[in-house]
């Protein structure tokens, strides 16, 4: 629902505008002065602001100037009973969408509000599209990734449904965004729904929306993700975690191209392409009774598999350099490079968290080493090269040597978990602090390692 903020020091105007706009189906909030209006905008999202120029303490132009600080700035319609051409020009330069004179014409006001709301929607959509394009880049020169890019190139231009399989952190969302960006729907919205992150009692409302009063706490009408994705792509992430009840409604929507928002009687038609992703074996979930077989066949028109990073280790140097460039730019760092020795360490690690874990590691070392131009092995988290250099059992000459190696690795792991805090590590290990110090010295572990 479109949310409008009215800022005017005259109570009669706030009340009359509020009543008229609510009758037209808008959600309206009012403020009596500029400071209150700015506080409301700092805590809530508005599409349009009707802003009086002559306000106590802080006038409308000053409020407009302060609004530059907001990332999601609403469209502003200035209203005044003492308007001049000079004031109107100044307001326009500060970003005002329109300028209305008092006494307000009902017809002109409603037209201005409708146009401003549409302008805000288009601006928000354009910004989201730019963010999506900036994020879409599948890096990797391995055979599986080349095949995946080829598969995307063939499938993206169609309207076929795609089901993306892969472990957590492999980049399933990136694949979905790439399919959208290369499709005929790329001008539409890409809307994500994380089925695992949204509570079961809220996911229907998030997907399908609800009307005012549909359930306790539903004070306003809510537009669901499906309606936002109309003309674009709906991405159902971790679809295997969706409840059976919601699965039934999604199945009906896919079959009929329409759905009924919670609490409403009339169905809503939408034109969306559905892409789903999961880290589960859905055929096993079907056998357990946790996933509908008919929905599986609707979604699994074209299956994509994103391999884990440990199965395409030749992509690690490419990804690492890509993330170094990305975060150096993002955090305004000088261009950095990463050494071959550091890349070798990254290549030996098993990456249980896949590409997401690698990305987090690179982000961490770029942030923590602002003046370093060449990232070396010593800049990497120690857990990475400990795993890579661990010896096999056959390499030990005695039980004493094997036990010492195990103790060293275990103590190093606990030190890493406590960020090098020896006292906390001793507590975790159940040792006296002095005993741990002696043990570390005997095993050749530096206190600050």
Secondary structure, DSSP 8 states (H G I E B T S, - for coil): --EEEEE-S-HHHHHHHHHHHHHTT-EEEEESSHHHHHHHHHHS--SEEEEESS-SSS-HHHHHHHGGG-SS--EEEEEESS--HHHHHHHHHTT-SEEEESS--HHHHHHHHHHHHHHHHHHHHHHHHHHHHHH------SHHHHHHHHHHHHHTTS---EEEE--TTS-HHHHHHHHHHTSTTTTS-EEEEETTTS-HHHHHHHHH-B-TTSSTT--S-B--HHHHTTTSEEEEETGGGS-HHHHHHHHHHHHHSEE--BT-SS-EE---EEEEEESS-HHHHHHTTSS-HHHHHHHTTEEEE---GGG-GGGHHHHHHHHHHHHHHHTT----EE-HHHHHHHHHS--TTHHHHHHHHHHHHHHH-TT-SEE-GGGS-HHHHHHHH---GGG-SSHHHHHHHHHHHHHHHHHHHTTT-HHHHHHHHT--HHHHHHHHHHHT--TT-
